[in-house]
């Protein structure tokens, strides 16, 4: 199976696109809902939680795990790749979603000014600026943390008056900081769920960029370039779900992500 991990529900926006582009594979999704959100937690905590979840996905038969979470990709990926995999799991792979998104993002702007909405953890890591700079050195990148958004999504407040207020506040702030921004990347997998209030607050000249389809296309490229990994993946088109919260909580929440009628398994560490 391909493991897909997120702090909570957000990674379902990545899973949905993976299923669309690569429907033949089996997926095992793990949402650490009981400990979400990760966004404002310390580097050490995000690393520890993410590693625990990656180990769980490995132990359940995933040779490849995608961190469908920008915060975990920013705070834990490199350390897992450098300090854990070579020693404990030399034949397994963990991929993040920041680099593949950074590789493509320059194509979305005409003015050369890009806005990034992300969690505080992702913004603090500076990962997007660093990665984007490799591929598009002249692109101006303005990062903006939206610490309240993931908790609002996680708790089902996707289009309430309060949510609309907080969405508009951040959109206004980033465009005030750089009025030449013509594309904003939603660099937290929870944010696509705020599409409605985001579209209401964003002027038409500014494009919203969703990373799910980018990540799915890049995963497809990866599997094409790594036939040895591709050959190890089971192909029955099935998806299973794990959550650190209760199964009922996850099954209900997943409906907002278009995943109706799923059954989840609850796990405790
Ligand atoms: N969905 C996650 C991301 O892409 C993090 C949300 C959170 O747990 O704060 O960054």
Boltz pocket constraint, residues with backbone or C-beta under 6 A from the ligand:
constraints:
  - pocket:
      binder: B
      contacts: [[A, 6], [A, 7], [A, 8], [A, 10], [A, 11], [A, 36], [A, 37], [A, 38], [A, 39], [A, 40], [A, 68], [A, 69], [A, 70], [A, 71], [A, 72], [A, 119], [A, 122], [A, 150], [A, 151], [A, 187], [A, 188], [A, 189], [A, 190]]
      max_distance: 6.0
